[in-house]
Amino acid sequence: MAEIVSTPSALGDNAARQLANATKTTAQLVTISPRWLVHFLQWLPVEAGIYRLNRVKNPRDVRVTCSQRDQSELPQTFVDYEEQPREFFLNSVTTILDVHTRVSDLYSSPHDQIKEQLRLTIEIIKERQESELINNPDYGLLANVDASQRTTTLTGAPTPDDLDDLLAKVWKEPAFFLTHPLAIAAFGRECTRRGVPPPTVSLFGAQFLTWRGIPLVPSDKVPVEEGKTKILLLRVGDRRQGVVGLYQPGLAGEQSPGLSVRFMGINRSAIASYLISLYCSLAVLTEDALAVLDDVEVDKYHDYPDSYR
């Protein structure tokens, strides 16, 4: 009896793929975020990498009077300045990118290997920049909140009352709240529970929750420790005596404000090197331009058993 051999009825995917071209994506970097803080800040150029913050000394000692249409003697006064103003020095987020010339010569189609390496490295540097603007122990936002501008939550979870307390501290033209996305979600739950869901506003082509018309801007660089984080409120701009970003203009190899990419040459091992540097800092011009809400619980839920979380 003849053996029956089963043969495929049509060309299969696995075989066909050997002759087919595939559409290739560039490398996808999961750590890239919108970096809204950089967009919301006003950025000022700095000369010689130094920004001197001059402040008035004892402003309440300046004496003036309202004339009573009599011959009363007018007060004599002057505006004094701090003798030792704080100076901010630009810090750099820097790395050296190495690419073997053989790789860039042979494997740059359809995507240029050097351009992709530079793009990804710059994205990582910019992510670090936002983290430093928030967490740097010298110039970061969290390290420069005045003691009088700190408050804590009433019940742990962030409530409308807590954000109103922040607004009372930064009441002169507040620009935006800044916090971890988990805190924004926690605030949304508390608002929904009270029947006052926060409205949204469109900025930079994205939707933001708001409170009292002030957007809540998310950043995953705001630290979360043991289920707690912080909510900051900022006033921005030098004309408003707010928070400003600082950068160095006119750099060699400048790609964007404060960002420089310079070719360092090719060594005897055929390695091409590029120096990538981002110079930046941040200054809080007056104490009342920045406030923070501490001990913000992000894992408080209502009406749901633990098994649903």
PAZAPA-4460 file (N, C-alpha, C; in steps of 0.05 Angstrom, whole numbers, plus 32768, in hexadecimal, padded with zeros to 4 digits):
% residues 309
    n_x    n_y    n_z   ca_x   ca_y   ca_z    c_x    c_y    c_z   seq   type   mol
   8011   7FE8   8000   8000   8000   8000   8012   8019   8000     1      M     A
   800C   802B   7FEE   801D   8043   7FEB   8018   8056   8002     2      A     A
   802F   8061   800C   802E   8075   8023   8025   8090   8018     3      E     A
   8012   809C   8027   8008   80B7   801F   8018   80CC   802E     4      I     A
   8024   80DE   801F   8034   80F3   802B   8025   810D   802B     5      V     A
   8022   8119   8042   8013   8132   8044   8025   814A   803D     6      S     A
   801D   815B   802A   802C   8172   8022   801D   818B   8028     7      T     A
   802B   81A2   802D   801D   81BB   8032   800D   81C3   801A     8      P     A
   7FF6   81CF   801F   7FE4   81D8   8009   7FEB   81F3   7FFF     9      S     A
   7FFB   8202   800E   8002   821E   8006   801C   8226   8014    10      A     A
   8028   823B   8008   8041   8246   8015   803A   8250   8031    11      L     A
   804A   8249   8044   8045   8251   8060   8054   826B   8067    12      G     A
   804C   8276   807D   8057   828F   8087   8075   828D   808C    13      D     A
   807D   8277   809A   8099   8274   80A2   80AB   8274   808A    14      N     A
   80A3   8267   8074   80B4   8266   805C   80B4   8280   804E    15      A     A
   809C   828C   804B   809A   82A5   803C   80AA   82BC   8048    16      A     A
   80AC   82BC   8063   80BB   82D2   8070   80D8   82D3   8069    17      R     A
   80E3   82BC   805F   80FF   82BC   8058   8105   82CF   8041    18      Q     A
   80F2   82D4   802F   80F6   82E4   8018   80E9   8300   801B    19      L     A
   80DC   8305   8031   80CD   831D   8034   80DD   8332   8043    20      A     A
   80D9   834B   803B   80E4   8362   804B   80D0   8367   8061    21      N     A
   80DB   8370   8078   80CB   8377   808F   80CE   8395   8095    22      A     A
   80B9   83A1   809D   80BB   83BD   80A6   80C7   83BD   80C2    23      T     A
   80DD   83CC   80C4   80EC   83CC   80DE   80E8   83E7   80EC    24      K     A
   80E2   83E5   8106   80DF   83FD   8116   80FA   8406   8120    25      T     A
   80FC   841F   8128   8113   8428   8138   8110   841C   8154    26      T     A
   8126   841E   8163   8125   8412   817E   8111   8421   8190    27      A     A
   8100   8412   819D   80EC   841E   81AF   80F6   841D   81CC    28      Q     A
   80F7   8435   81D8   8103   8438   81F3   80ED   843C   8207    29      L     A
   80E8   8428   8218   80D0   8429   822A   80D3   843F   823F    30      V     A
   80EB   8448   8245   80EF   845C   825A   80E9   8479   8251    31      T     A
   80E4   847D   8238   80DF   8498   822E   80C4   84A2   8239    32      I     A
   80C3   84BA   8244   80AB   84C6   824F   80A6   84E1   8241    33      S     A
   808F   84ED   8245   808A   8508   8238   809C   851E   8243    34      P     A
   80A6   851B   825B   80B8   8530   8267   80AA   854B   8267    35      R     A
   8092   854C   8272   8082   8564   8272   808F   857B   8281    36      W     A
   809E   8575   8296   80AB   858A   82A6   80BC   859C   8295    37      L     A
   80CB   8590   8283   80DD   85A0   8271   80CC   85B3   825F    38      V     A
   80B5   85A9   8257   80A4   85BA   8245   8096   85D1   8255    39      H     A
   808F   85CC   826E   8080   85E0   827D   8092   85F6   8289    40      F     A
   80AC   85F0   828C   80BE   8604   8298   80C6   8619   8283    41      L     A
   80CC   8631   828D   80DA   8645   827C   80F8   8641   827F    42      Q     A
   8106   8641   8269   8123   863C   8269   8132   8655   8263    43      W     A
   8146   865B   8274   8156   8673   8272   8173   866C   826B    44      L     A
   817F   867A   8257   819C   8675   8251   81AD   8680   8268    45      P     A
   81C3   8673   826D   81D5   867A   8283   81F1   8681   8278    46      V     A
   81FD   8696   8281   8218   869E   8278   822D   8690   828A    47      E     A
   8241   8684   827D   8257   8678   828C   824E   8662   829F    48      A     A
   8237   8657   829B   822E   8641   82AC   8226   8648   82C8    49      G     A
   8222   8663   82CE   821C   866B   82E9   8203   867D   82E8    50      I     A
   81F0   8678   82FA   81D8   8688   82FD   81D6   8692   8319    51      Y     A
   81D9   86AD   831D   81D8   86B9   8338   81BC   86C2   833E    52      R     A
   81B1   86B8   8354   8196   86BE   835C   8196   86D4   8371    53      L     A
   8192   86ED   8369   8191   8703   837C   8175   8706   8388    54      N     A
   8174   870A   83A2   815B   870D   83B0   815C   8726   83C2    55      R     A
   8144   8731   83C7   8141   8748   83D9   8144   873E   83F6    56      V     A
   8153   874C   8406   8156   8745   8422   8142   8754   8433    57      K     A
   8133   8745   8443   811F   8751   8456   810C   8764   8447    58      N     A
   80FC   875A   8434   80EB   876C   8425   80D6   877A   8436    59      P     A
   80CE   876E   844C   80BA   877B   845D   80C5   8793   846D    60      R     A
   80DF   8797   846C   80EB   87AE   8479   80EA   87C8   8468    61      D     A
   80E2   87C5   844F   80E0   87DD   843E   80C8   87ED   8446    62      V     A
   80CC   8806   844E   80B7   8816   845A   80AB   882A   8445    63      R     A
   8091   882A   8443   8082   883D   8432   806A   8847   8442    64      V     A
   805D   885C   8439   8046   8866   8447   8032   8870   8433    65      T     A
   8019   8872   843B   8004   887E   842B   7FFF   889A   8436    66      C     A
   8003   88AE   8425   8002   88CA   842E   7FE6   88D2   8438    67      S     A
   7FE6   88E1   844F   7FCD   88EA   845B   7FC8   8908   8455    68      Q     A
   7FD5   8912   8440   7FD2   892E   8439   7FD9   8941   8450    69      R     A
   7FEE   893A   845E   7FF7   894B   8473   8016   894F   8470    70      D     A
   8022   8959   8485   803F   895E   8484   804F   8949   8491    71      Q     A
   8044   8931   8493   8053   891B   84A0   806D   8915   8492    72      S     A
   8081   890E   84A1   809A   8907   8496   8099   88EC   8487    73      E     A
   80A4   88EB   846F   80A3   88D3   845F   80B8   88BF   8468    74      L     A
   80B2   88A5   8467   80C6   8891   846F   80DE   8891   845C    75      P     A
   80F5   8889   8466   810D   8886   8456   8114   8868   8456    76      Q     A
   8119   885E   843F   811E   8841   843C   8130   883B   8424    77      T     A
   8137   8822   8421   8144   8818   8409   8140   87FA   8408    78      F     A
   8144   87EE   83F1   8140   87D2   83ED   815C   87C4   83EE    79      V     A
   815F   87B3   8402   8179   87A6   8406   8179   878B   83F8    80      D     A
   8191   8782   83F2   8195   8768   83E4   81A5   8755   83F5    81      Y     A
   81A1   873B   83F0   81B1   8727   83FE   81CE   872A   83F6    82      E     A
   81E0   8729   840A   81FC   872D   8405   8209   8715   83F7    83      E     A
   81FE   86FD   83FC   820A   86E5   83F0   81F4   86D5   83E1    84      Q     A
   81ED   86DF   83C9   81D8   86D1   83B9   81E1   86B6   83B1    85      P     A
   81CE   86A4   83AE   81D4   8689   83A5   81DB   8689   8388    86      R     A
   81EE   8679   8381   81F6   8675   8365   81F0   8658   835C    87      E     A
   81E4   8655   8345   81DE   863B   833A   81F1   8635   8324    88      F     A
   81FD   861D   8325   8210   8615   8311   8203   85FF   8300    89      F     A
   8207   8601   82E5   81FB   85ED   82D4   8209   85D2   82D8    90      L     A
   81F8   85BE   82DA   8202   85A2   82DB   81FF   8596   82BF    91      N     A
   820E   8581   82BA   820C   8574   82A0   8205   8556   82A4    92      S     A
   81F3   854D   8293   81EE   8530   8290   81FD   8528   8277    93      V     A
   8210   8516   827B   8224   8511   8265   8229   84F3   8262    94      T     A
   822F   84EC   8249   8239   84D1   8244   8248   84D1   822A    95      T     A
   8258   84BC   8225   8266   84B8   820C   825A   84A0   81FD    96      I     A
   8251   84A4   81E5   8245   848F   81D5   825A   8484   81C3    97      L     A
   825E   8469   81C3   8271   845B   81B2   8263   844A   819E    98      D     A
   826A   844D   8184   825E   843C   816F   8275   8432   815D    99      V     A
   8276   8418   8159   828B   840D   8148   8285   8415   812B   100      H     A
   8299   841F   811D   8295   8428   8102   828B   8411   80EF   101      T     A
   8293   83F9   80F5   828A   83E2   80E5   826B   83DF   80E7   102      R     A
   8261   83E3   80FF   8244   83E2   8103   8235   83F8   80F3   103      V     A
   8240   8410   80F5   8233   8426   80E7   8236   8424   80C9   104      S     A
   824B   8417   80C0   824F   8414   80A3   823D   83FE   8097   105      D     A
   823A   83E8   80A5   822C   83D1   809A   820F   83CF   80A0   106      L     A
   8206   83DB   80B6   81EB   83D6   80C0   81DB   83F0   80C3   107      Y     A
   81DE   8403   80B0   81D0   841C   80B3   81B9   841F   809F   108      S     A
   81AE   8409   8096   8196   8409   8086   8182   83F5   8091   109      S     A
   8169   83FD   8095   815D   8417   808D   8161   842D   80A2   110      P     A
   816B   8427   80B9   816E   843C   80CE   818C   8441   80D3   111      H     A
   8193   845A   80D3   81AF   8462   80D8   81B6   845B   80F5   112      D     A
   81CA   844A   80F8   81D1   8441   8113   81DB   8457   8125   113      Q     A
   81EB   846A   811A   81F6   847F   812B   81DF   8492   8133   114      I     A
   81CE   8499   8121   81B7   84AA   8128   81A5   849D   813D   115      K     A
   81A1   8483   813A   8190   8476   814E   819D   8474   8169   116      E     A
   81B7   846F   8169   81C5   846E   8183   81C5   8489   8190   117      Q     A
   81C9   849E   8180   81C9   84BA   818B   81AD   84C0   8195   118      L     A
   8198   84B9   8186   817D   84BF   818E   8176   84B2   81A9   119      R     A
   817C   8499   81AB   8175   848A   81C4   8185   8495   81DC   120      L     A
   819E   849A   81D7   81AF   84A4   81ED   81A5   84C0   81F7   121      T     A
   819E   84D1   81E3   8194   84EC   81EB   817A   84E9   81FA   122      I     A
   8168   84D7   81F2   814F   84D3   8201   8155   84CB   821E   123      E     A
   8168   84B9   8222   816E   84B1   823D   817A   84C8   824D   124      I     A
   818B   84D8   8240   8196   84EF   824E   8180   8503   8256   125      I     A
   816D   8507   8244   8157   851A   824B   8145   850F   8261   126      K     A
   8142   84F5   8262   8133   84E9   8279   8142   84EE   8293   127      E     A
   815C   84EC   8292   816C   84F1   82AA   816A   850F   82B1   128      R     A
   816A   8520   829D   8167   853D   82A2   814E   8543   82B3   129      Q     A
   8137   8538   82AB   811E   853D   82BA   8120   8532   82D6   130      E     A
   812D   851B   82D9   8130   8510   82F4   8141   8523   8306   131      S     A
   8157   852E   82FA   8168   8540   8309   8159   855A   8310   132      E     A
   8149   8564   82FE   813A   857C   8304   8127   8579   831C   133      L     A
   811E   8561   8320   810C   855B   8337   811C   8552   8350   134      I     A
   8130   8541   834C   813B   8533   8363   8158   853B   836A   135      N     A
   8165   854B   835A   8181   8552   8360   8183   855E   837C   136      N     A
   8196   8555   838C   8198   855F   83A8   81A1   857C   83AA   137      P     A
   81AB   8588   8395   81B4   85A4   8395   819F   85B6   838A   138      D     A
   8197   85B2   8370   8185   85C5   8363   8169   85B9   835D   139      Y     A
   8164   85A0   8363   814B   8594   835D   8133   85A0   836C   140      G     A
   811C   859D   8361   8104   85A9   836D   80FF   85A0   838A   141      L     A
   8101   8586   838E   80FB   857C   83A9   810F   8585   83BE   142      L     A
   8127   858B   83B6   813B   8595   83C9   813A   85B3   83CE   143      A     A
   8129   85C1   83BF   8128   85DE   83C2   810D   85E9   83CA   144      N     A
   80FD   85D8   83D7   80E4   85E1   83E2   80E9   85EE   83FD   145      V     A
   80E1   8607   8401   80E4   8614   841B   80D2   8606   8430   146      D     A
   80DC   8605   8449   80CD   85F7   845E   80B1   8602   8461   147      A     A
   80AD   861C   845D   8093   8628   8460   8080   8620   8449   148      S     A
   808B   8614   8434   807B   860D   841D   8075   85EF   841C   149      Q     A
   8078   85E1   8432   8072   85C5   8433   8059   85C0   8442   150      R     A
   8049   85AD   8439   8031   85A5   8447   802E   8587   8444   151      T     A
   801B   857C   8453   8018   855F   8452   7FFA   8559   844D   152      T     A
   7FF4   8541   8444   7FD9   853A   843E   7FC8   8538   8458   153      T     A
   7FAE   853C   8455   7F9C   853B   846C   7F96   851F   8474   154      L     A
   7F93   850D   8460   7F8B   84F1   8466   7F9D   84DD   8459   155      T     A
   7FB2   84E5   844B   7FC3   84D2   843D   7FC0   84D4   841F   156      G     A
   7FA8   84CE   8415   7FA2   84D0   83F9   7FA0   84EE   83F1   157      A     A
   7FA7   84F5   83D9   7FA6   8511   83D1   7F89   851A   83CB   158      P     A
   7F80   852E   83D9   7F64   8537   83D7   7F63   8553   83CB   159      T     A
   7F4C   855C   83C2   7F49   8578   83B9   7F52   858C   83CE   160      P     A
   7F4C   8586   83E8   7F55   8598   83FD   7F73   859B   83FE   161      D     A
   7F81   8584   83FA   7F9F   8585   83FA   7FAA   8597   83E4   162      D     A
   7F9E   8594   83CC   7FA8   85A5   83B6   7FA0   85C2   83BA   163      L     A
   7F8A   85C7   83C7   7F83   85E3   83CE   7F97   85EF   83E1   164      D     A
   7FA1   85DE   83F4   7FB6   85E8   8406   7FCF   85F0   83F6   165      D     A
   7FD6   85E0   83E2   7FED   85E7   83D2   7FE9   8601   83C3   166      L     A
   7FD0   8604   83B8   7FCA   861D   83AA   7FCB   8636   83BC   167      L     A
   7FC6   8632   83D5   7FC8   8648   83E8   7FE5   8650   83ED   168      A     A
   7FF7   863E   83E8   8014   8644   83EC   8020   8650   83D2   169      K     A
   8017   8647   83BB   8021   8652   83A2   800A   8660   8394   170      V     A
   8000   8675   83A0   7FE7   8681   8396   7FEC   8696   8381   171      W     A
   8005   869F   837E   800B   86B3   8369   8010   86A5   834E   172      K     A
   7FFC   86A3   833E   7FFE   8698   8324   800A   867B   8323   173      E     A
   7FFF   8668   8331   8009   864D   832F   8007   8642   8313   174      P     A
   801B   8632   830B   801B   8628   82EF   8012   860C   82ED   175      A     A
   801D   85F9   82FD   8015   85DD   82FA   801D   85CE   8313   176      F     A
   800F   85B8   8318   8016   85A4   832C   8029   8590   831E   177      F     A
   803B   8584   832C   804D   8570   8321   804E   8559   8335   178      L     A
   8048   8540   832B   8048   8529   833D   804A   8510   832C   179      T     A
   804C   84F9   833A   804D   84DF   832E   8032   84D8   8322   180      H     A
   8030   84CA   830C   8016   84C2   8301   8005   84B3   8315   181      P     A
   8011   84A3   8327   8001   8495   833B   7FF2   84A9   834E   182      L     A
   7FFF   84C0   8354   7FF2   84D4   8365   7FDB   84E1   8356   183      A     A
   7FDE   84E5   833C   7FC8   84F1   832D   7FB0   84DE   832C   184      I     A
   7FB5   84C4   8329   7FA0   84B0   832A   7F93   84B0   8346   185      A     A
   7FA3   84B2   835B   7F98   84B2   8376   7F87   84CB   837B   186      A     A
   7F90   84E2   8370   7F80   84FB   8373   7F66   84F8   8364   187      F     A
   7F67   84EC   834C   7F4E   84E8   833D   7F3A   84D7   834C   188      G     A
   7F44   84C2   8359   7F31   84B1   8369   7F24   84C1   837F   189      R     A
   7F34   84D2   838D   7F28   84E2   83A3   7F14   84F6   8398   190      E     A
   7F19   8502   8381   7F06   8515   8376   7EEC   8506   836D   191      C     A
   7EEF   84EF   8361   7ED8   84E0   8358   7EC7   84D8   8371   192      T     A
   7ED4   84D0   8386   7EC6   84C8   839E   7EB6   84DF   83A9   193      R     A
   7EC0   84F8   83A6   7EB2   850F   83B1   7E9E   851B   839C   194      R     A
   7E9C   850F   8385   7E8A   8519   8371   7E93   8532   8362   195      G     A
   7EAE   8537   8362   7EB9   854E   8354   7ED0   8545   8342   196      V     A
   7EC9   8535   832E   7EDF   852B   831C   7EED   8543   830F   197      P     A
   7F08   8542   830F   7F17   8559   8304   7F14   855B   82E6   198      P     A
   7F11   8574   82DC   7F10   8577   82BF   7F2C   8574   82B2   199      P     A
   7F2D   8573   8298   7F46   8571   828A   7F4B   858A   8279   200      T     A
   7F64   858D   8271   7F6C   85A3   8260   7F80   8599   824C   201      V     A
   7F80   85A3   8233   7F92   859A   821E   7FAA   85AE   821D   202      S     A
   7FC2   85A3   8221   7FDB   85B2   8220   7FF0   85A2   8211   203      L     A
   7FFE   85AF   81FF   8013   85A1   81EF   8008   8588   81E1   204      F     A
   7FEE   8589   81DA   7FE2   8572   81CC   7FDB   855B   81DE   205      G     A
   7FDC   855E   81F8   7FD5   8548   820A   7FC0   8552   821E   206      A     A
   7FB2   853F   822B   7F9E   8545   823E   7FA9   8542   825B   207      Q     A
   7FA3   8556   826B   7FAB   8556   8287   7F93   855A   8299   208      F     A
   7F92   854B   82AF   7F7F   8551   82C4   7F86   856C   82D1   209      L     A
   7F72   857A   82DB   7F77   8594   82E7   7F69   8596   8302   210      T     A
   7F72   85A8   8312   7F64   85B0   832B   7F65   85CE   832D   211      W     A
   7F4D   85DA   8330   7F4B   85F8   8330   7F57   8604   8317   212      R     A
   7F56   85F5   8301   7F61   85FF   82E8   7F7F   85FB   82E5   213      G     A
   7F8C   85EF   82F9   7FA9   85EB   82F8   7FAF   85CE   82F0   214      I     A
   7FBE   85C9   82DA   7FC3   85AE   82D1   7FD4   859D   82E5   215      P     A
   7FCE   8583   82E6   7FDE   8570   82F5   7FF0   8562   82E1   216      L     A
   800A   8568   82E3   801D   855F   82CF   802B   8546   82DA   217      V     A
   802A   852F   82CB   8036   8517   82D5   8054   8515   82CF   218      P     A
   8063   8509   82E1   807F   8502   82DD   8086   84EA   82ED   219      S     A
   8090   84D5   82E0   8098   84BD   82F0   80B2   84C1   82FE   220      D     A
   80BE   84D9   82FC   80D7   84DF   830A   80D2   84E8   8327   221      K     A
   80B9   84F0   832D   80B3   84F6   8349   80B3   84DC   8358   222      V     A
   80C3   84DA   836E   80C6   84C0   837B   80AD   84B6   8389   223      P     A
   80AA   849C   8389   8095   848E   8398   80A3   847B   83AB   224      V     A
   80A0   847E   83C5   80AD   846D   83D8   8098   8463   83ED   225      E     A
   8097   8449   83EF   8084   843C   8402   8068   8446   83FE   226      E     A
   805F   8448   83E5   8044   844F   83DF   803E   846D   83E3   227      G     A
   8052   847E   83E6   804E   849B   83EA   805F   84AA   83D6   228      K     A
   8055   84C1   83CE   8064   84D3   83BC   805E   84F0   83C4   229      T     A
   8064   8503   83B2   8061   851F   83B8   8052   852C   83A0   230      K     A
   8045   8542   83A6   8039   8553   8391   8045   856F   8394   231      I     A
   8050   8579   837E   805C   8594   837E   804A   85A7   836F   232      L     A
   804B   85C0   8376   803D   85D6   8368   8051   85EC   8362   233      L     A
   8052   85F4   8349   8067   8607   8340   805A   8620   8333   234      L     A
   8067   8636   8337   8064   864E   8327   807D   8650   8316   235      R     A
   807B   8656   82FC   8092   8656   82EB   8096   8670   82DD   236      V     A
   80AF   8675   82D5   80B6   868D   82C6   80C5   86A2   82D6   237      G     A
   80D8   86AF   82C9   80E7   86C4   82D8   80D6   86DC   82DD   238      D     A
   80C4   86E4   82CB   80B3   86FB   82D0   80A0   86F7   82E8   239      R     A
   8099   86DE   82EC   8087   86D8   8303   8097   86D0   831C   240      R     A
   80B1   86D3   831B   80C2   86CB   8331   80BD   86AE   833A   241      Q     A
   80BC   869D   8325   80B5   8681   8329   80CD   866F   8327   242      G     A
   80C8   8656   831D   80DC   8642   8319   80E5   8644   82FC   243      V     A
   80FF   8644   82F7   810A   8645   82DC   811E   862F   82D8   244      V     A
   8120   8626   82BF   8135   8613   82B7   814C   8623   82AC   245      G     A
   8164   8618   82AE   817D   8626   82A6   818C   8614   8292   246      L     A
   8197   8620   827D   81A6   8611   8269   81BD   8622   825F   247      Y     A
   81D1   8615   8253   81E8   8623   8247   81E3   8626   8229   248      Q     A
   81E2   863E   821E   81DF   8642   8202   81F9   8641   81F3   249      P     A
   81F8   863E   81D8   820F   8641   81C7   8224   862B   81CA   250      G     A
   821C   8613   81D1   822F   85FD   81D4   8239   85F3   81B9   251      L     A
   8251   85E9   81B8   825B   85DC   81A0   824B   85C3   819B   252      A     A
   8243   85BF   8182   8233   85A7   817C   8217   85A8   8188   253      G     A
   820C   85C0   818C   81F2   85C3   8199   81DC   85B6   8188   254      E     A
   81CC   85A5   8194   81B5   8598   8187   819B   85A4   818F   255      Q     A
   8199   85AD   81A8   8181   85BB   81B3   818C   85CA   81CB   256      S     A
   817B   85DC   81D7   8186   85EC   81ED   8193   85DB   8203   257      P     A
   81AD   85E0   8207   81BC   85D3   821C   81C7   85B7   8215   258      G     A
   81BF   85AD   81FD   81C7   8592   81F5   81DC   8593   81DF   259      L     A
   81F2   8585   81E4   8209   8586   81D1   8211   8569   81CA   260      S     A
   8216   8565   81B0   8220   854B   81A6   8239   8551   8196   261      V     A
   8250   8546   819F   826A   854B   8192   8278   8531   818A   262      R     A
   8281   8530   8171   8290   8519   8168   82AD   851A   8173   263      F     A
   82B5   8505   8181   82CF   8504   818E   82E5   84F6   817E   264      M     A
   82DD   84EA   8168   82F0   84DC   8157   82ED   84BE   8157   265      G     A
   82FF   84B1   8148   82FF   8494   8145   831A   848A   814F   266      I     A
   831A   8477   8162   8333   846C   816D   833E   8456   815C   267      N     A
   8354   844A   8164   8362   8436   8154   8353   841B   8153   268      R     A
   833E   8419   8164   832D   8401   8162   8314   8406   8151   269      S     A
   8314   841C   8143   82FE   8423   8131   82E4   8429   8140   270      A     A
   82E7   8434   8158   82D0   843C   8168   82CC   845A   8165   271      I     A
   82B4   8462   815B   82AE   847E   8158   82A0   8487   8172   272      A     A
   82A8   849E   817E   829E   84A7   8198   8291   84C2   8195   273      S     A
   827B   84C6   81A4   826C   84DF   81A4   8267   84E7   81C1   274      Y     A
   826E   8500   81C7   8269   850B   81E2   824E   8519   81E2   275      L     A
   823C   8510   81F3   8221   851B   81F5   821E   8528   8210   276      I     A
   8218   8542   8211   8216   8550   822A   81FD   8561   822A   277      S     A
   81EF   8562   8241   81D8   8573   8245   81DC   8584   825E   278      L     A
   81DF   859E   825B   81E5   85B0   8271   81CB   85BD   827A   279      Y     A
   81C5   85BA   8294   81AC   85C5   829E   81AD   85CA   82BC   280      C     A
   819A   85D9   82C6   8196   85DC   82E3   817A   85E8   82E6   281      S     A
   8174   85F0   82FE   8159   85FA   8304   815B   860D   831C   282      L     A
   814B   8622   831C   814C   8635   8332   8130   863D   833B   283      A     A
   812B   863E   8355   8112   8648   8360   8117   8665   8369   284      V     A
   810B   8678   835A   8112   8694   835E   8109   869F   8379   285      L     A
   80F1   8697   8382   80E7   86A0   839C   80DB   8688   83AA   286      T     A
   80DB   8688   83C4   80D2   8671   83D3   80B5   8669   83CD   287      E     A
   80A4   867D   83C8   8087   8677   83C5   8081   866E   83A8   288      D     A
   8095   8668   8398   8090   865E   837D   808E   8640   837C   289      A     A
   8093   8632   8393   8093   8615   8393   8089   860B   83AE   290      L     A
   8077   85F8   83AD   806C   85EB   83C6   806A   85CD   83C1   291      A     A
   8069   85BE   83D6   8067   85A1   83D3   8054   8595   83E8   292      V     A
   8045   8582   83DF   8033   8572   83F0   8041   8557   83F5   293      L     A
   8047   8552   840F   8055   853A   8416   8042   8523   841E   294      D     A
   804D   850B   8420   803E   84F3   842A   8025   84EE   841A   295      D     A
   8027   84EF   8400   8010   84EA   83EF   800D   84CC   83EA   296      V     A
   7FF8   84BF   83F4   7FF4   84A2   83F1   7FE8   849D   83D5   297      E     A
   7FF3   848A   83C7   7FEA   8485   83AB   7FDB   846B   83A9   298      V     A
   7FD8   845C   83BE   7FCC   8441   83BC   7FB3   843F   83CD   299      D     A
   7FA5   8455   83D2   7F8C   8455   83E1   7F74   8453   83CF   300      K     A
   7F64   843E   83D2   7F4C   843A   83C1   7F34   843A   83D3   301      Y     A
   7F1D   843D   83C6   7F03   843D   83D5   7EF0   842A   83C7   302      H     A
   7EE1   841B   83D7   7ECB   840A   83CE   7ED4   83F3   83BC   303      D     A
   7EEE   83EC   83BE   7EF8   83D5   83AF   7F08   83C3   83C1   304      Y     A
   7F02   83A8   83C0   7F12   8396   83D0   7F2E   8394   83C5   305      P     A
   7F40   838A   83D6   7F5C   8388   83CE   7F60   8377   83B6   306      D     A
   7F4F   8363   83B1   7F52   8351   839B   7F4E   835E   8380   307      S     A
   7F42   8376   8380   7F3D   8384   8366   7F55   8396   835E   308      Y     A
   7F68   839A   836F   7F7E   83AC   8369   7F95   839E   835B   309      R     A
***
